[in-house]
Amino acid sequence: MLINKTILFAAEVAALLGYSTQYVYTLIHQGKLFAYKDPDGKAWRIPEKSITDYIQRQSAQYSRKR
């Protein structure tokens, strides 16, 4: 996967994964998608590695179910 940014916002991750922004927030709060807030605490920041790790875990989980 090619991501041109190293840090993304929740709405960008939602568009990338085909999820709603609310579902991305749910993944963050459940600890399934690592994210952090800057000191101003206004927006979640999601590192590219967090996204690729999440996709790999989802792919592995799907593969085991088949």
VOBA-1610 file (N, C-alpha, C; in pm, whole numbers, padded with zeros to 5 digits, always signed):
BEGIN
Met+00085-00117+00000Met+00000+00000+00000Met+00090+00123+00000Leu+00048+00223-00073Leu+00123+00347-00081Leu+00046+00458-00011Ile+00105+00509+00095Ile+00047+00621+00167Ile+00147+00735+00155Asn+00102+00851+00112Asn+00192+00963+00090Asn+00216+01048+00214Lys+00150+01018+00324Lys+00167+01092+00448Lys+00209+00993+00556Thr+00286+01039+00652Thr+00326+00950+00760Thr+00229+00955+00877Ile+00154+01064+00889Ile+00053+01079+00993Ile-00078+01121+00927Leu-00185+01052+00959Leu-00315+01082+00900Leu-00417+01115+01008Phe-00523+01181+00968Phe-00636+01211+01056Phe-00740+01100+01041Ala-00831+01091+01136Ala-00932+00985+01136Ala-01014+00984+01006Ala-01053+01099+00957Ala-01133+01104+00834Ala-01054+01050+00714Glu-00924+01076+00712Glu-00840+01025+00603Glu-00827+00873+00611Val-00812+00822+00732Val-00803+00677+00750Val-00936+00612+00712Ala-01045+00673+00750Ala-01177+00621+00715Ala-01192+00610+00563Ala-01154+00714+00492Ala-01163+00711+00345Ala-01071+00605+00287Leu-00953+00592+00343Leu-00855+00496+00293Leu-00903+00352+00311Leu-00963+00325+00427Leu-01007+00188+00458Leu-01150+00158+00416Gly-01224+00261+00378Gly-01364+00241+00341Gly-01454+00228+00461Tyr-01414+00288+00573Tyr-01492+00286+00696Tyr-01553+00424+00720Ser-01644+00432+00813Ser-01692+00563+00856Ser-01591+00619+00955Thr-01591+00750+00969Thr-01502+00814+01065Thr-01536+00766+01206Gln-01663+00750+01237Gln-01703+00703+01369Gln-01646+00564+01398Tyr-01642+00478+01298Tyr-01586+00344+01318Tyr-01436+00351+01344Val-01367+00443+01279Val-01224+00462+01306Val-01205+00504+01452Tyr-01289+00596+01501Tyr-01282+00636+01641Tyr-01307+00516+01733Thr-01399+00431+01696Thr-01427+00311+01774Thr-01303+00221+01780Leu-01238+00201+01666Leu-01116+00120+01663Leu-01008+00179+01752Ile-00996+00311+01751Ile-00898+00378+01837Ile-00930+00354+01984His-01055+00374+02022His-01095+00359+02162His-01087+00214+02209Gln-01104+00119+02118Gln-01092-00023+02152Gln-00947-00069+02156Gly-00855+00017+02114Gly-00713-00019+02113Gly-00673-00102+01993Lys-00758-00109+01893Lys-00727-00187+01773Lys-00649-00106+01669Leu-00652+00024+01684Leu-00580+00114+01593Leu-00510+00219+01679Phe-00377+00215+01678Phe-00302+00309+01760Phe-00317+00450+01705Ala-00341+00545+01793Ala-00350+00686+01756Ala-00313+00768+01878Tyr-00280+00891+01856Tyr-00247+00980+01967Tyr-00300+01119+01935Lys-00305+01201+02038Lys-00345+01341+02020Lys-00225+01429+02050Asp-00212+01536+01975Asp-00108+01635+02003Asp-00142+01705+02134Pro-00049+01782+02187Pro-00076+01851+02314Pro-00203+01936+02314Asp-00242+01989+02198Asp-00366+02067+02195Asp-00489+01978+02211Gly-00474+01847+02186Gly-00578+01749+02211Gly-00701+01760+02125Lys-00690+01822+02010Lys-00810+01843+01928Lys-00838+01731+01829Ala-00734+01674+01770Ala-00757+01573+01666Ala-00668+01452+01688Trp-00723+01336+01658Trp-00644+01214+01664Trp-00547+01213+01547Arg-00425+01168+01574Arg-00322+01151+01472Arg-00294+01001+01464Ile-00293+00948+01344Ile-00276+00805+01325Ile-00155+00782+01235Pro-00049+00722+01291Pro+00072+00697+01212Pro+00047+00592+01102Glu+00117+00607+00994Glu+00107+00514+00882Glu+00130+00370+00929Lys+00228+00347+01015Lys+00258+00213+01063Lys+00139+00153+01138Ser+00066+00234+01210Ser-00052+00186+01280Ser-00155+00131+01181Ile-00170+00199+01069Ile-00266+00156+00967Ile-00221+00026+00902Thr-00094+00021+00864Thr-00044-00102+00799Thr-00048-00220+00896Asp-00017-00197+01023Asp-00026-00305+01123Asp-00170-00354+01137Tyr-00264-00260+01141Tyr-00406-00297+01153Tyr-00449-00382+01032Ile-00411-00340+00913Ile-00448-00414+00792Ile-00387-00553+00794Gln-00262-00566+00837Gln-00198-00697+00844Gln-00267-00788+00945Arg-00305-00733+01060Arg-00377-00814+01159Arg-00512-00859+01105Gln-00582-00770+01037Gln-00712-00805+00979Gln-00696-00912+00872Ser-00594-00899+00790Ser-00568-00997+00684Ser-00535-01133+00744Ala-00452-01135+00847Ala-00415-01261+00912Ala-00537-01325+00977Gln-00620-01244+01040Gln-00740-01297+01104Gln-00835-01355+01000Tyr-00849-01287+00888Tyr-00937-01337+00780Tyr-00881-01466+00722Ser-00750-01474+00705Ser-00686-01593+00649Ser-00707-01714+00739Arg-00701-01693+00870Arg-00719-01806+00964Arg-00862-01858+00962Lys-00957-01771+00931Lys-01097-01813+00931Lys-01132-01894+00806Arg-01053-01886+00704Arg-01085-01955+00578Arg-01046-02097+00581
//
